[in-house]
Amino acid sequence: MTNQDAASKVVERVEKALRRVIVPGFDIDVVSAGIVRLVRVSRDRRRVAIVLDYTGSDPSCFACRFLNWLLWGKLLQRIEEEMRREGFEAVEFFDYRTGLRLGQGEG
C-alpha cells in the first residue's frame, strides 16, 4: 500500500466516524448536513484538523445565536470524542468562514 493509499484510508475512517455524529435536534449527521467542510490529518496520523461551517441561522436573531453557540459546544465535544475513539491524540477545529480556531483538544 502506498503512502497516498494509507492516507486515503485514514481520511475515509475519519469521515465514517464523523457520520456517526448527529446534529442535536436533527436527524442528520455533520457530514451530510454540510457542517464539516474539510478534514486534514497530520503525517504521523496522530492529529486531525476539521474545518466546520454552521451558518444556518439568522445572525441578527440573538436567541438563534445563543442556540448556535450551545449547539457548537455539543458538536465539538461529540466530534472530538469520535476522533479520540479513532485513535487521534489531538483534534483541532477551525471556522470555515473566518479560519479562526474554534476549539482544541489536547491529549
Long-range contacts (C-beta under 8 A, 24 or more apart in sequence): 7-41, 10-41, 10-45, 11-39, 11-41, 13-86, 14-39, 14-41, 14-48, 14-83, 14-86, 15-39, 17-82, 17-83, 17-85, 17-86, 18-50, 18-79, 18-82, 20-82, 21-75, 21-78, 21-79, 21-82, 23-71, 23-75, 24-71, 24-74, 24-75, 25-71, 30-75, 30-79, 35-75, 37-96, 38-96, 45-88, 46-88, 46-89, 46-90, 47-88, 47-89, 47-90, 47-91, 47-92, 48-83, 48-88, 48-90, 48-91, 48-92, 49-91, 49-92, 49-93, 49-94, 50-79, 50-83, 50-91, 50-92, 50-93, 50-94, 51-93, 51-94, 51-95, 51-96, 52-93, 52-94, 52-95, 52-96, 52-102, 53-95, 53-96, 53-97, 55-97, 72-102, 76-102, 76-103, 80-105
